[in-house]
Amino acid sequence: TSCDISAEFVREICLLINEAYGHMRVSTSDVKNRLRMGDAGPAANRVLHLAFREGKLVGCCSSTVQPPWTERGCGHWGLLSVDPA
């Protein structure tokens, strides 16, 4: 759950996203909120997916099952970020 994620790891996620976008796209509180949304399990409407390679965070992407601006049954992918290194 999001309770198990350290403040250091939240900063690492935030840094990866902001470096990939080339500007301040998210804050640490935004990342924490996005991670908490995943705690709802199957009922979660919006979650942050994290990608790892050899134990290192290399990217992330957000998904929403039902955004308010799409037709019923049409989800949304967003916040795609890949480590620029």
Secondary structure, DSSP 8 states (H G I E B T S, - for coil): -GGGS-HHHHHHHHHHHHHHHTS----HHHHHHHHHHGGGGGG-SEEEEEEEETTEEEEEEEEESS-TTS-TT--EEEEEEE---
